[in-house]
Amino acid sequence: MNISLRQLRVFLAVAKQRHFRRAAEQLHLSQPGVSRHVAELEAELGVRLFDRSTREVVPTEAGRYLEGAMERVLDELEGVLEHMHSEGERRRGKIHIASVPTLSASLMPACIADCARDYPELTIQLHDQAQTLVLDSVRGGEVDFGIAIEPPESGEFDCETIMRDPFCLACRPDHPLAQHKTVSWKKLQGQALVLLDYSSGSRRLIDQALQKHGVQACVVQQTGHTHTAFRMVEAGLGVTVTPWLSSPPSTLAVRPLTPTERRAVTLIHRHQRSLSPLAALVWNRLRELAAKGSLTPR
């Protein structure tokens, strides 16, 4: 059968109005157009749907059956189409995400590329910021949500940890510690350390790990970005403790620190503020990618 939605809508309008002209006015169609749609529907079904007179149009028994059935079906269809339209709108627009630099470089490119492929009408604007600014941006509502490192439990944020990123040692290949497959935290005693400063979410955790393992830190330089720390290590100024996701360059030797200490990679948004459908879409995609290991750098 070749029956269109337009034909069914015209049929219902005529059935309710009991008049071709009034149905045409309701549908903003010409009267001949309405008559043609009804005639085509009757021909396709092989039954007469209306008894016509000069004064009114009355549905036949078949017409009354079709009218009752189509009202239910079209109401349901309207709901389905409205839902699909809402789904389309839900995936169209722009969201803002604040992220600490190591995660901006390691996690977000994969997520943005993944969303661009599946949701081409969705735009993700990344705000690459130090942890303190990420928290401020989320707190102030400047972004939809943030990606941070174990934010303080202040009650300001709703949080979800999506992965745990181990700390490692990065040093020059000619450094004595590079001769080991793994390096214990205790071996950092007396080493010149180049560490991230306290604008980073990782520095507090690194300090806690050093203290936990009885290491008195000898910090010779503090930097705002891991790239700067790596360049200082390359220059022979010391060694650095860095998250695995920071992706140290191939010019440096990277060794796991034992026992393993990890930082929690956490999605955050303002407490008791619901995410928009678009933001929830990306939040869930980050969670899915992390669970599959798709966000870990190769």
Sine and cosine of phi, psi and omega as CSV:
sin_phi,cos_phi,sin_psi,cos_psi,sin_omega,cos_omega
0.00,0.00,0.61,-0.79,0.02,-1.00
-0.88,-0.48,0.98,0.18,-0.05,-1.00
-0.91,-0.42,0.75,-0.66,-0.05,-1.00
-0.99,-0.17,0.37,-0.93,0.08,-1.00
-0.89,0.46,-0.57,0.82,0.02,-1.00
-0.88,0.47,-0.69,0.72,0.01,-1.00
-0.87,0.50,-0.67,0.75,-0.01,-1.00
-0.93,0.38,-0.62,0.78,0.04,-1.00
-0.91,0.41,-0.65,0.76,0.04,-1.00
-0.90,0.44,-0.69,0.72,0.02,-1.00
-0.84,0.55,-0.72,0.69,-0.02,-1.00
-0.91,0.43,-0.62,0.79,0.02,-1.00
-0.90,0.44,-0.68,0.73,0.02,-1.00
-0.91,0.42,-0.65,0.76,-0.01,-1.00
-0.89,0.46,-0.61,0.79,-0.02,-1.00
-0.98,0.21,-0.65,0.76,-0.06,-1.00
-0.99,0.15,-0.34,0.94,-0.07,-1.00
0.83,0.56,0.53,0.85,-0.07,-1.00
-0.27,-0.96,0.73,-0.68,-0.01,-1.00
-0.94,0.34,-0.67,0.74,-0.05,-1.00
-0.91,0.41,-0.71,0.70,-0.01,-1.00
-0.90,0.43,-0.60,0.80,0.06,-1.00
-0.90,0.44,-0.65,0.76,0.02,-1.00
-0.90,0.45,-0.65,0.76,0.02,-1.00
-0.91,0.42,-0.65,0.76,0.01,-1.00
-0.89,0.46,-0.64,0.77,-0.07,-1.00
-1.00,-0.02,-0.07,1.00,-0.05,-1.00
0.86,0.51,0.67,0.74,0.07,-1.00
-0.86,-0.51,0.22,-0.98,0.10,-0.99
-0.98,0.18,0.44,-0.90,0.02,-1.00
-0.89,0.47,-0.67,0.74,0.06,-1.00
-0.87,0.49,-0.57,0.82,0.03,-1.00
-0.90,0.43,-0.66,0.75,0.03,-1.00
-0.89,0.45,-0.72,0.70,0.00,-1.00
-0.87,0.50,-0.65,0.76,-0.01,-1.00
-0.90,0.43,-0.69,0.72,0.00,-1.00
-0.88,0.47,-0.67,0.74,0.00,-1.00
-0.91,0.41,-0.69,0.72,-0.01,-1.00
-0.88,0.47,-0.66,0.75,0.01,-1.00
-0.91,0.41,-0.62,0.78,0.02,-1.00
-0.92,0.40,-0.68,0.73,0.03,-1.00
-0.88,0.47,-0.65,0.76,-0.01,-1.00
-0.91,0.40,-0.63,0.78,-0.03,-1.00
-0.93,0.36,-0.63,0.78,-0.01,-1.00
-0.99,0.13,-0.40,0.92,-0.01,-1.00
0.98,0.22,0.39,0.92,0.03,-1.00
-0.67,-0.74,0.37,-0.93,0.07,-1.00
-1.00,0.01,0.76,-0.65,-0.07,-1.00
-0.98,-0.19,-0.40,0.92,-0.03,-1.00
-0.70,-0.72,0.60,-0.80,0.25,-0.97
-0.99,-0.13,0.83,-0.56,-0.13,-0.99
-0.96,-0.27,0.65,-0.76,0.15,-0.99
-0.71,-0.71,0.04,-1.00,-0.02,-1.00
-0.94,0.34,-0.38,0.92,-0.09,-1.00
-0.97,-0.25,-0.48,0.88,-0.03,-1.00
-0.45,-0.90,0.22,-0.98,0.04,-1.00
-0.86,-0.52,0.84,-0.54,-0.08,-1.00
-0.88,-0.47,0.78,-0.63,0.03,-1.00
-0.89,0.45,0.66,-0.76,0.13,-0.99
-0.96,0.29,0.01,-1.00,0.06,-1.00
-0.86,0.51,-0.67,0.74,0.05,-1.00
-0.91,0.42,-0.62,0.79,0.01,-1.00
-0.91,0.42,-0.64,0.76,0.02,-1.00
-0.91,0.42,-0.63,0.77,0.04,-1.00
-0.89,0.46,-0.73,0.69,-0.01,-1.00
-0.90,0.43,-0.60,0.80,0.00,-1.00
-0.88,0.48,-0.75,0.66,0.00,-1.00
-0.89,0.46,-0.67,0.74,-0.03,-1.00
-0.94,0.35,-0.68,0.74,-0.07,-1.00
-0.93,0.36,-0.52,0.86,0.04,-1.00
-0.87,0.49,-0.70,0.71,0.01,-1.00
-0.92,0.38,-0.72,0.70,-0.06,-1.00
-0.90,0.43,-0.70,0.71,-0.04,-1.00
-0.94,0.35,-0.54,0.84,0.09,-1.00
-0.88,0.47,-0.69,0.73,0.02,-1.00
-0.92,0.40,-0.65,0.76,0.01,-1.00
-0.89,0.45,-0.64,0.77,0.04,-1.00
-0.85,0.52,-0.67,0.74,0.02,-1.00
-0.89,0.45,-0.67,0.74,0.02,-1.00
-0.89,0.45,-0.72,0.69,-0.02,-1.00
-0.91,0.42,-0.61,0.79,0.03,-1.00
-0.91,0.42,-0.64,0.76,0.04,-1.00
-0.89,0.45,-0.70,0.72,0.00,-1.00
-0.91,0.42,-0.60,0.80,0.05,-1.00
-0.90,0.44,-0.66,0.75,0.02,-1.00
-0.90,0.44,-0.63,0.78,0.04,-1.00
-0.88,0.47,-0.66,0.75,0.02,-1.00
-0.90,0.44,-0.68,0.74,0.03,-1.00
-0.91,0.41,-0.56,0.83,-0.04,-1.00
-0.90,0.43,-0.41,0.91,-0.06,-1.00
-0.97,-0.25,0.28,0.96,-0.02,-1.00
-0.83,-0.55,0.81,-0.58,0.01,-1.00
0.60,-0.80,-0.32,-0.95,-0.10,-1.00
-0.70,-0.71,0.68,-0.73,0.10,-0.99
-0.80,-0.60,0.38,-0.93,-0.01,-1.00
-0.89,-0.45,0.75,-0.66,0.01,-1.00
-0.79,-0.62,0.78,-0.63,0.10,-1.00
-0.99,-0.12,0.68,-0.74,-0.05,-1.00
-0.57,-0.82,0.60,-0.80,0.07,-1.00
-0.93,0.36,0.47,-0.89,-0.17,-0.99
-0.82,0.58,-0.69,0.73,-0.05,-1.00
-0.90,0.43,-0.53,0.85,0.01,-1.00
-0.99,0.12,-0.53,0.85,0.10,-0.99
-0.85,0.52,-0.62,0.78,-0.07,-1.00
-0.99,0.12,-0.48,0.88,-0.12,-0.99
-0.97,-0.24,-0.66,0.75,-0.07,-1.00
-1.00,-0.04,-0.72,0.69,-0.21,-0.98
-0.93,0.36,-0.59,0.81,0.02,-1.00
-0.83,0.55,-0.68,0.73,0.00,-1.00
-0.91,0.41,-0.66,0.76,-0.01,-1.00
-0.92,0.40,-0.72,0.69,-0.02,-1.00
-0.89,0.46,-0.67,0.74,0.02,-1.00
-0.91,0.42,-0.64,0.77,0.01,-1.00
-0.89,0.45,-0.71,0.70,0.00,-1.00
-0.93,0.37,-0.60,0.80,0.01,-1.00
-0.89,0.46,-0.57,0.82,0.02,-1.00
-0.95,0.32,-0.70,0.71,-0.10,-1.00
-1.00,0.07,-0.49,0.87,-0.06,-1.00
-0.75,-0.67,0.96,0.27,-0.11,-0.99
-0.88,0.47,-0.32,0.95,0.00,-1.00
-1.00,-0.07,0.10,1.00,0.05,-1.00
-0.99,-0.15,0.77,-0.63,0.05,-1.00
-0.93,-0.37,0.78,-0.63,0.05,-1.00
-0.94,-0.34,0.88,-0.48,0.07,-1.00
-0.98,-0.18,0.91,-0.42,-0.04,-1.00
-1.00,-0.03,0.73,-0.68,0.10,-1.00
-0.94,-0.33,0.97,-0.24,-0.06,-1.00
-1.00,0.08,0.96,-0.29,-0.17,-0.98
-0.63,-0.78,0.38,-0.92,0.16,-0.99
-0.90,0.44,0.37,-0.93,-0.09,-1.00
-0.83,0.56,-0.68,0.74,-0.03,-1.00
-0.87,0.50,-0.60,0.80,0.02,-1.00
-0.97,0.25,-0.55,0.83,0.08,-1.00
-0.86,0.51,-0.73,0.69,0.00,-1.00
-0.89,0.45,-0.66,0.75,0.02,-1.00
-0.90,0.44,-0.65,0.76,-0.03,-1.00
-0.91,0.42,-0.66,0.75,0.04,-1.00
-0.93,0.36,-0.69,0.72,-0.02,-1.00
-0.87,0.50,-0.65,0.76,-0.05,-1.00
-1.00,0.06,-0.02,1.00,0.02,-1.00
0.97,0.26,0.31,0.95,0.01,-1.00
-0.97,0.24,-0.35,0.94,0.02,-1.00
-0.76,-0.64,0.29,-0.96,0.01,-1.00
-0.96,0.29,-0.66,0.75,0.10,-0.99
-0.32,-0.95,0.12,-0.99,-0.05,-1.00
-0.76,-0.65,0.29,-0.96,0.11,-0.99
-0.85,-0.52,0.90,-0.43,-0.15,-0.99
-0.75,-0.67,0.03,-1.00,0.03,-1.00
-0.93,-0.36,0.96,-0.29,0.07,-1.00
0.64,0.76,0.92,0.40,0.00,-1.00
-0.88,0.47,0.45,-0.89,0.00,-1.00
-0.88,0.47,0.54,-0.84,-0.02,-1.00
-0.99,0.13,0.97,0.23,-0.07,-1.00
-0.99,-0.13,-0.16,0.99,-0.07,-1.00
0.99,0.12,-0.01,1.00,-0.01,-1.00
-0.98,0.17,-0.38,0.93,-0.16,-0.99
-0.82,-0.58,0.51,-0.86,0.27,-0.96
-1.00,-0.09,0.78,-0.63,-0.18,-0.98
-0.82,-0.57,0.48,-0.88,0.13,-0.99
-0.59,-0.80,0.88,-0.48,0.06,-1.00
-0.99,0.17,0.81,-0.58,-0.05,-1.00
-0.96,-0.27,-0.30,0.95,0.05,-1.00
-0.22,-0.97,0.25,-0.97,0.03,-1.00
-0.83,-0.57,0.83,-0.55,-0.17,-0.99
-0.96,-0.29,0.88,-0.47,-0.06,-1.00
-0.96,0.27,0.48,-0.88,0.13,-0.99
-1.00,0.07,0.52,-0.85,0.02,-1.00
-0.64,-0.76,0.16,-0.99,0.04,-1.00
-0.98,-0.21,0.71,-0.71,0.13,-0.99
-0.86,-0.51,0.79,-0.62,-0.02,-1.00
-0.53,-0.85,0.17,-0.99,0.06,-1.00
-0.92,0.38,0.53,-0.85,0.00,-1.00
-0.87,0.50,-0.42,0.91,0.00,-1.00
-1.00,-0.01,0.10,1.00,0.03,-1.00
-0.98,0.22,0.61,-0.79,-0.01,-1.00
-0.81,0.59,-0.58,0.81,-0.01,-1.00
-0.93,0.37,-0.34,0.94,0.01,-1.00
-0.94,0.33,-0.22,0.98,-0.02,-1.00
-0.98,0.20,-0.19,0.98,-0.02,-1.00
-0.99,-0.14,0.54,-0.84,0.08,-1.00
-0.95,0.30,-0.59,0.81,0.10,-0.99
-0.73,-0.69,0.39,-0.92,-0.02,-1.00
-0.79,-0.62,0.79,-0.61,0.04,-1.00
-0.97,0.23,0.48,-0.88,0.04,-1.00
-0.85,0.53,-0.57,0.82,-0.05,-1.00
-0.88,0.47,-0.46,0.89,0.00,-1.00
-0.94,0.34,-0.13,0.99,0.05,-1.00
-0.99,0.14,-0.11,0.99,0.06,-1.00
-0.87,0.50,0.82,-0.57,0.02,-1.00
0.99,0.11,-0.10,1.00,0.01,-1.00
-0.99,0.16,0.60,-0.80,0.12,-0.99
-0.95,0.30,0.87,-0.49,-0.09,-1.00
-0.95,-0.31,0.73,-0.68,0.16,-0.99
-0.96,-0.30,0.93,-0.37,-0.11,-0.99
-0.84,-0.54,0.36,-0.93,0.14,-0.99
-0.91,0.42,0.46,-0.89,0.02,-1.00
-0.99,0.12,-0.08,-1.00,-0.15,-0.99
-0.99,0.13,0.04,1.00,0.18,-0.98
-0.97,0.24,-0.23,0.97,0.01,-1.00
-1.00,0.06,0.57,-0.82,0.07,-1.00
-0.96,0.28,-0.31,0.95,-0.05,-1.00
-1.00,0.10,-0.45,0.89,-0.12,-0.99
-0.87,0.50,-0.69,0.73,0.01,-1.00
-0.85,0.52,-0.65,0.76,-0.02,-1.00
-0.95,0.32,-0.59,0.81,0.04,-1.00
-0.91,0.42,-0.69,0.72,0.04,-1.00
-0.86,0.51,-0.68,0.73,0.00,-1.00
-0.89,0.45,-0.64,0.77,0.00,-1.00
-0.92,0.39,-0.67,0.74,0.03,-1.00
-0.88,0.48,-0.70,0.71,0.01,-1.00
-0.91,0.42,-0.66,0.75,0.00,-1.00
-0.85,0.53,-0.59,0.81,-0.06,-1.00
-0.99,-0.15,0.25,0.97,0.13,-0.99
0.95,0.30,0.47,0.88,-0.02,-1.00
-0.98,-0.17,0.82,-0.57,0.14,-0.99
-1.00,0.06,0.94,-0.34,-0.14,-0.99
-0.94,0.34,0.72,-0.70,0.11,-0.99
-0.94,-0.34,1.00,0.07,-0.09,-1.00
-1.00,0.03,0.90,-0.43,-0.04,-1.00
-0.99,-0.11,-0.42,0.91,0.03,-1.00
-0.53,-0.85,0.57,-0.82,0.12,-0.99
-0.83,-0.56,0.70,-0.72,-0.08,-1.00
-0.78,-0.62,0.33,-0.94,0.03,-1.00
-1.00,-0.01,-0.14,0.99,-0.08,-1.00
-0.56,-0.83,0.60,-0.80,-0.03,-1.00
-0.89,0.46,-0.55,0.83,-0.01,-1.00
-0.87,0.50,-0.65,0.76,0.03,-1.00
-0.91,0.42,-0.68,0.74,0.03,-1.00
-0.87,0.49,-0.66,0.75,0.00,-1.00
-0.89,0.46,-0.66,0.75,0.00,-1.00
-0.91,0.42,-0.59,0.81,0.06,-1.00
-0.92,0.39,-0.62,0.79,0.06,-1.00
-0.91,0.42,-0.67,0.74,0.05,-1.00
-0.86,0.52,-0.56,0.83,-0.01,-1.00
-0.98,0.20,-0.03,1.00,0.05,-1.00
1.00,0.06,0.32,0.95,-0.04,-1.00
-0.99,0.13,-0.20,0.98,0.01,-1.00
0.38,-0.92,-0.29,-0.96,0.06,-1.00
-0.88,-0.47,0.24,-0.97,-0.01,-1.00
-0.72,-0.70,0.52,-0.85,0.17,-0.98
-0.99,-0.17,0.81,-0.59,-0.14,-0.99
-0.60,-0.80,0.47,-0.88,0.08,-1.00
-0.92,0.38,0.51,-0.86,0.02,-1.00
-0.87,0.50,-0.60,0.80,-0.03,-1.00
-0.94,0.34,-0.14,0.99,0.04,-1.00
-0.96,0.29,-0.18,0.98,0.08,-1.00
0.80,0.60,0.93,0.37,0.05,-1.00
-0.83,0.56,0.53,-0.85,-0.05,-1.00
-0.93,0.37,0.35,-0.94,-0.03,-1.00
-0.92,0.39,-0.24,0.97,0.04,-1.00
-0.95,0.30,-0.23,0.97,-0.02,-1.00
-0.94,-0.34,0.48,-0.88,0.13,-0.99
-1.00,0.07,0.74,-0.67,-0.03,-1.00
-0.89,-0.45,0.81,-0.59,-0.05,-1.00
-0.78,-0.63,0.68,-0.73,0.09,-1.00
-0.89,0.46,0.63,-0.77,0.10,-1.00
-1.00,-0.07,0.71,-0.70,-0.03,-1.00
-0.85,-0.53,0.57,-0.82,-0.15,0.99
-0.91,0.42,0.41,-0.91,-0.12,-0.99
-0.91,0.41,0.77,-0.64,0.13,-0.99
-0.86,-0.50,0.69,-0.72,-0.09,-1.00
-0.82,-0.57,0.42,-0.91,0.15,-0.99
-0.95,-0.31,0.58,-0.82,0.00,-1.00
-1.00,0.00,0.85,-0.53,0.08,-1.00
-1.00,0.08,0.88,-0.48,-0.24,-0.97
-0.80,-0.60,0.74,-0.67,0.14,-0.99
-1.00,0.04,0.70,-0.71,-0.04,-1.00
-0.70,-0.71,0.58,-0.81,0.22,-0.98
-0.61,-0.80,0.21,-0.98,-0.07,-1.00
-0.87,0.49,0.66,-0.75,-0.03,-1.00
-0.87,0.49,0.72,-0.70,0.03,-1.00
0.87,0.49,0.43,0.90,0.13,-0.99
-0.87,-0.49,0.90,-0.44,-0.04,-1.00
-0.93,0.37,0.58,-0.82,0.12,-0.99
-0.95,0.31,0.58,-0.82,0.14,-0.99
-0.91,0.41,0.37,-0.93,0.04,-1.00
-0.82,0.58,-0.62,0.78,0.03,-1.00
-0.90,0.43,-0.73,0.69,-0.01,-1.00
-0.90,0.44,-0.64,0.77,0.03,-1.00
-0.89,0.45,-0.57,0.82,0.03,-1.00
-0.87,0.49,-0.72,0.69,-0.03,-1.00
-0.96,0.28,-0.63,0.78,0.07,-1.00
-0.81,0.58,-0.75,0.66,-0.01,-1.00
-0.92,0.40,-0.58,0.82,0.01,-1.00
-0.92,0.39,-0.65,0.76,0.07,-1.00
-0.87,0.49,-0.67,0.74,0.02,-1.00
-0.88,0.48,-0.70,0.72,-0.02,-1.00
-0.90,0.43,-0.69,0.72,-0.01,-1.00
-0.91,0.42,-0.64,0.77,0.02,-1.00
-0.90,0.43,-0.66,0.75,-0.02,-1.00
-0.90,0.43,-0.54,0.84,0.00,-1.00
-1.00,0.09,-0.10,0.99,-0.05,-1.00
0.98,0.20,0.21,0.98,-0.06,-1.00
-0.96,0.27,-0.19,0.98,-0.05,-1.00
-0.99,-0.14,-0.07,1.00,0.00,-1.00
-0.99,0.17,0.80,-0.60,-0.02,-1.00
-0.90,0.44,0.60,-0.80,0.01,-1.00
-0.99,0.13,0.00,0.00,0.00,0.00
